[in-house]
Amino acid sequence: MSSRVVHFEVPYDDAERARRFYADVFGWQIHPIPELSYDIVSTGPVSDQGMPTEPGFIGGGMAQRGDTVPQPVITIAVADLDETLDQVRANGGSAVGDKVPVADMGTAAYFLDSEGNLMGLWQNAT
């Protein structure tokens, strides 16, 4: 089974500095959502729903650096989050924290791969 990268997260220490950096250097559109303490990032053209409209672009997010996300994270879409976490464990990785529902869109989870890299998983809602 092949899974694709669908999202990324970049932690920051200074929100305004990070927003300016990524907007100025890469031309990313960054939309703060203060009530979620999270910034939505568009790396290219998007639809009215915020989804990329051209191949090669993915969306992402930025948030305050913390214990859970101390480094950039790549998120991979999977068909079955629980099954994938079982495979992660069986192949030398480990789950980090609990699965988190994201509105009515799906469920997210973090894991450490066999090399200790923090990564993310995403399962769309059915």
MOGIQUI-V797069 format. One record per residue. N is the residue number from 1. RES is the residue in one small letter. SS is DSSP state (A for helix, B for strand, O for the rest). OMEGA is omega in degrees with one decimal (NA if undefined). Layout:
BEGIN
<<N,RES,SS,OMEGA> <N,RES,SS,OMEGA>>
END
This chain:
BEGIN
<<1,m,O,178.3> <2,s,O,178.9> <3,s,O,-175.9> <4,r,O,174.9> <5,v,B,-175.0> <6,v,B,-173.2> <7,h,B,172.4> <8,f,B,174.6> <9,e,B,178.4> <10,v,B,177.4> <11,p,B,176.5> <12,y,B,172.6> <13,d,O,179.9> <14,d,O,-173.6> <15,a,A,-177.0> <16,e,A,179.2> <17,r,A,-179.3> <18,a,A,179.1> <19,r,A,179.1> <20,r,A,-178.0> <21,f,A,-175.2> <22,y,A,175.8> <23,a,A,-177.1> <24,d,A,-175.8> <25,v,A,-172.5> <26,f,A,179.8> <27,g,O,-179.6> <28,w,O,172.8> <29,q,B,-176.2> <30,i,B,-175.1> <31,h,B,178.5> <32,p,B,173.0> <33,i,B,-173.2> <34,p,A,-177.4> <35,e,A,176.7> <36,l,A,-174.4> <37,s,O,-173.9> <38,y,B,175.7> <39,d,B,174.5> <40,i,B,-177.4> <41,v,B,173.3> <42,s,B,-177.9> <43,t,O,-179.9> <44,g,O,-178.4> <45,p,O,-178.2> <46,v,B,175.9> <47,s,O,176.4> <48,d,O,178.7> <49,q,O,177.9> <50,g,O,-179.7> <51,m,O,178.4> <52,p,B,-179.1> <53,t,O,179.0> <54,e,O,177.5> <55,p,O,176.2> <56,g,O,178.7> <57,f,O,171.1> <58,i,O,176.5> <59,g,B,179.7> <60,g,B,179.8> <61,g,B,176.3> <62,m,B,179.1> <63,a,B,178.3> <64,q,B,176.9> <65,r,O,179.7> <66,g,O,-179.0> <67,d,O,-177.5> <68,t,O,-178.4> <69,v,O,-179.3> <70,p,O,-175.0> <71,q,O,176.8> <72,p,O,-177.4> <73,v,B,172.2> <74,i,B,-178.3> <75,t,B,-175.0> <76,i,B,177.3> <77,a,B,178.8> <78,v,O,179.3> <79,a,O,-176.2> <80,d,O,-175.6> <81,l,A,-179.1> <82,d,A,179.1> <83,e,A,179.7> <84,t,A,177.4> <85,l,A,174.3> <86,d,A,178.4> <87,q,A,176.9> <88,v,A,-179.2> <89,r,A,-177.9> <90,a,A,-177.2> <91,n,O,171.9> <92,g,O,177.2> <93,g,O,178.3> <94,s,B,175.6> <95,a,B,177.1> <96,v,B,179.4> <97,g,B,-178.4> <98,d,B,171.5> <99,k,B,-177.4> <100,v,B,174.5> <101,p,B,179.4> <102,v,B,-176.7> <103,a,O,178.0> <104,d,O,-175.2> <105,m,O,-176.8> <106,g,B,-177.7> <107,t,B,179.9> <108,a,B,175.0> <109,a,B,175.2> <110,y,B,174.4> <111,f,B,169.9> <112,l,B,177.5> <113,d,O,-177.1> <114,s,O,-179.1> <115,e,O,179.5> <116,g,O,178.4> <117,n,O,176.0> <118,l,B,-179.1> <119,m,B,179.0> <120,g,B,174.9> <121,l,B,178.3> <122,w,B,173.1> <123,q,B,177.3> <124,n,B,174.5> <125,a,O,180.0> <126,t,O,NA>>
END
